[in-house]
Amino acid sequence: MPSLFIPIVLGTARRERQSEKVASYLFGELKRVEGIESEMIDVKEIMSGETVPPWVSNPNISFWKESAGRADGFIFVVPEYNHGYPGELKILLDSLYQEYAYKPVGIASVSAGYFGGARAVENLLPVLVNFSMYPLKQALYFPNIAEMFDENGGIKDTSYKKQTKEFFEELKKRALVMRGLRV
């Protein structure tokens, strides 16, 4: 059976974004999971600093379309900004539609505060469901992000290793089942 392709999407283009630490951590851990291939997709590179509406031709969207089309699932790393998720992630999501159907998605949310981006997840879930995506029941929450990682990018709280492993196992299980729905 061919490997699953599950890209990690870094959903913000802000300077000095703390969510990049979470995306790098998840990418490193996902590389260790047998039967999954991944790549990091950075909304900053696709949007190129421009907010191009989905109905305007953008060569970077072609890359996203190809990656999303072959994906068996997704991991979105989403910071919480002002009780919501980044606008550039919404623009990216709105640029496609059919490529998302019957694919599971795991959300890793990030915040400077105590709740770890829970409000961003709440706002994002109905959008993902509208695209016929299947969000995992449990997101990964990364609160107090400034204290979460050491200077080398290592995660300080070792309990995240177990949570991350369970998150990947659930995403992999759903991706394998849903692959059959898309054939």
Buried (B, 14 or more C-beta within 10 A) or exposed (E): EEEBBBBBBBBBBEEEBBBBBBBBBBBEBBEEBEEBBBEBBBBBBBBEEEEBEEEEEBEBBEEBBEBBEEBBBBBBBBBBBEEBBBEBBBBBBEBBEEBBEBBBBBBBBBBBEEBBBBBBBBBBBEBBEEBEBBBBEEBBBBBBBEEBBEEEEEBEEEEBEEEBEEBBEBBBEBBBEBBEEEE
